[in-house]
Amino acid sequence: MGTWAEDVVERSDAALRRVADPSRAPQMQAYMKDVAPFLGVAAGPRRIALRHAWEGLADPTSDELGDASLGLMALPERELHHAACDLIDHYRRRADDQFCDRYVEELLTTKPWWDTVDGLVHAAVSPLCRRYPLDPLVDRWSGSGDRWLIRAAIGHQRGWKQDTDVARVLALCGEHWSDREFFVAKAIGWALRDLCRIDPEAVRAFLADHPIRNAVAEREAWRGLQRAGG
């Protein structure tokens, strides 16, 4: 890691340890299925502490941002993994067109669980796929066989609203419709639910064209259709 990355990791680690409540850690760790130990810092205090810790830092290069994020993800405690997502979100404008390939893929598959994967989709995957032409990378993730990369691929347009490429998202959902792995099916359901706000008829047609059941995904899709008026 470079100097900027080392500084960020040290500041972040120290800031979160200062506000940690060890009595909360066991419950937080159990909720996340023991994927990692916890310090005992809730999301709100974590973001406030990190914002103060990063005050006065120079803007990083894309590689410095990636190195710092990987450095945070390499530490044991889960709040520091969340800090990696927060850091990217904070300095996202500094990420270049290679950032997802060079750094985010490794972050998605390092101690992965839904919290960090969804955090990275929000902080990096969705906004950077909107900014740069990253379709080949999304296709590679979709075909990887890794449930977390597949989840990120399916969710790569979350939050795009009217700019969403409906056909593209439906194609990704269709590729994995027969996958009953819970976190993949849930990602499909959320994608379809989001599409109901934009093009409910396309979602209705998709469900009709896929009669083989995927109960988890269907449940989310029908919730979206009900909210859209049937």
Secondary structure, 3 states (H helix, E strand, C coil): CCHHHHHHHHHHHHHHHHCCCHHHHHHHHHHCCCCCCCCCCCHHHHHHHHHHHCCCCCCCCHHHHHHHHHHHHCCCCHHHHHHHHHHHHHCHHHCCCCHHHHHHHHHHCCCCCHHHHHHHHHHHHHHHHHHCCCHHHHHHHHCCCCHHHHHHHHCCCCCCHHHCCHHHHHHHHHHCCCCCCHHHHHHHHHHHHHHCCCCHHHHHHHHHHCCCCCHHHHHHHHHHHHHCCC
